[in-house]
Amino acid sequence: MKVDYHMHTLCSDGIYEVEAVVDMAVNCGILAMAVTDHDTLSGIGRARQCCLGRIRYVTGTEITCAEQLWGSLPTSQSIHLLGYGFDETDPVLCALLSARKERTEAVYQELAEAVTASGYPIRIPDVPMSCGNVLQLRDVMAHVRAAYPAVSEEAAELVDSYAKALTEANITVEDGIARRPGQRLRFPAPDRWWPPEPRGWQDSFCRSPAAWPPPDRLTGNPGT
């Protein structure tokens, strides 16, 4: 069975609209699919509608988690948590993603004000995004350098310094896998991919973070 449960669209950092992604999946002979846009559920309804009568559809998302220590790794790492088969109207999940969006937007607004105060006026709405519809620090830096070719190294370091605030704005792993009524939590076993019929979030490694395997052993690879 040919499946693809990890796809992105212009709802996050993809390069095609939802409908185009579904069309490509169908044309490639995919029999089951999930759109797993980063930190948003906005494309789920469109994807489900476009898949009707053409291809099996599974709800999905990819949560960018706050950095934390993993096992014996010497530094904190962020993983991207893939979730499947959930209710996209779940109020707890929707509130988590909405709050993350607000925190992230607040960090970027604070950054723009700090850069402006340092002598390089910018507005976040003017910053072109290089990766779909997800703003990144590198986009802000590229915008500053394009607008002010002689920008100081201090200003560049100021932009970079906001990386910590942005990761702290992310959802924690614990919140991302929190059990909800009527929904199973599932992690794929580290030695296999998701089965053709995922049913819920994840469960094999729902233990304390210190007991989980390092990110490079999870099928949801960090930074993917």
N, C-alpha and C positions, 0 to 999 in steps of 0.2 A: 504494500500500500504506500503510495507516494504522498507524503504529507509535508507541510511546512508550518510550524507553529511559532515562528519568530520573524515577523515582518513589520516594517515601519512605513509610515506614510507622511504626507505633508502635515498631518495633525501633530507630528513631533519633528523628528530629524530625518525623515525620509525625503525622497525627491519626486514622488508621484502622488497624485490624489488617491483616495481610498478606492474609488471605482477602477482606476487604472491598475492598481495593484491586484485587485480581484481578477480583472480580465487577464492579466499576465499569468496569474496562478492557474486559471482555467486553461489557458493556451499551452501551459507547460505540462498539463496532465496531472496537476495536483488534485488529489481527491478530498483532502481536508486541510483547513488552514485556520490560522488565528492572526489577527492584526494586533501587535503588541507595542503600540506606541508608548513612548516614554512619558510616564507621569500624567497621563490623560486617558479619559474614556470617550473622548469626543467623536472618535471615528467608528465606534462599535455599532451604532444603529445603522449607519450608512453601509458598513461592511456586511452586516447581517442581511440587509435588504438586497444588496447587490449579489449576495451568494445564493439567494433563494432559488431552488430548482436547478442550481448549477454545480454547487460544491458544498461539502459539509463545513459548517462554520462553528468555531469555538471562541467564546469571549476570551480576551487576553489583554494584558497590560504588562509593562516593564517599569518597576519602581526603582528609581535611583535612590539608594540608601545612604544614610550618613556614614561617614568613616568610623571604623572601630577596629580593635585588635582582633586578629583571628589566629587562634592556636599559637604556634611558635613563631609566627611572622614578626619581625622586629618593629615594623611600623604599621600604623592604622591603614586600613584599606577600605574602599567602597565597593560593594557588590551591587549588581543590578538584579533585582528580584523579579522573576517571571511568575505571573499568576494566571490561572486558566479556569474556565468553566464557572465563573462567579456571576453574581447578580450585579450588573453595572449600576443599578439604582440603589444599592446598599448604602444607607445614609452614613455609616461610619467610614466606609471606604471613600465615598464622595467628599466627606468633610476633610479627611486626611489629605487628599489630593488638592482640594481647594485651599486648605491652609498652607500647604507647601508652595503652591503657586503664589499666594500672597506674600509669603516670607521671601521667596526668590525675587519677586518684583521689587520688594522693599529694599533688598540688598543692592540690586542694580541701581535703584534710584539714589540710594545713599552714595554709591560709587560715583555716579554721574555728578552729584553735588560736590563730592570731594575732589574729583578731577577738575571741575569747573573752578572751585576755590583755589586750586593750585595754578590757575592761569590758562587753562585749556577748556573753555566752555564747550560742553557737549549735552545732548539730549538723547535719552535712551531710545525714543521712537525713531530717531534718525540713524541708528546703528544698523547697517545691513547684516543680516544673518547668513552665515556661510553654510549652515547645516539645517536645511528645512526651515521649520518655524521654532527652533530652539536657540535662544541667545546664549552665547558662550563668552567667557572672558577674552578669548583671542579675538572675537568680533569687536569688542570694545577697544582693545588695543590697536587693532588694524584701523579702526575708524579714527582713533586719536592720531595715529601716525599719518594717515591720509590727510587729515585736516590740518595737522601741525607737523610738518616734516622735521622741524628742529626740536621736537618734544624732548624734554629732559629725561635722563635715566631715572630720576626720582619719581617722575610721573608714571613711568613704566612700572617701576617697583610698586607704586601705589595701586595700580590696577591689579597686579599679581597678588597683592596682599589680601585681596577680597576672596581668594579661593577658599580660605578657611570658613568665612562667613557663609559662602554658598553651600559648602558641604554640610555645614551645621543646619542649614535650612531644609535639608532633605529629610525624608521620613526614616525613622530608625528601622532596623531589621525587625526588632521585636514588634513594633506597630504594624509593619508590613505583613507579618504572618499571624497576627492576632486572630484567634478563633472567633468566628461569628456564627450566630444561630443558623442552622441549616446548611452550613458551608464547611466542607472538609478542607483541611490544610495539607498540601502535598509538596514535598520536595522530590524531584526525580532522584533515584539511586545514582550515585556518582559514576557507575559503570554503564549506564544506559540512557538513551534519550527518552523524551516523553512518549508514552504509548499513544496509539491512535485515538483513544477516547479518554482524555484527562478529565477528572471530575473534581474540580475545586482548586483551592490554593495549593497546599503542599503539606506532607506530614512525616516523612522518614527522619528528618533531622530537626524536629521541633523540640530541641533541647536547649540548654543554656548556650549562648554563643561560644563560650570557651570549649564546649564539647563538640562543636560542629567541625567538619573537615575544612581545611583551608580552601579559599575561593577557587584555586586552580583545579580542585577536584569536583566542583559543582558543575552541572551541565549548563547552568546559567552563568557563563563566564564573566568575570568582572570586567567592566568597561566595554561590554559588547553593546 
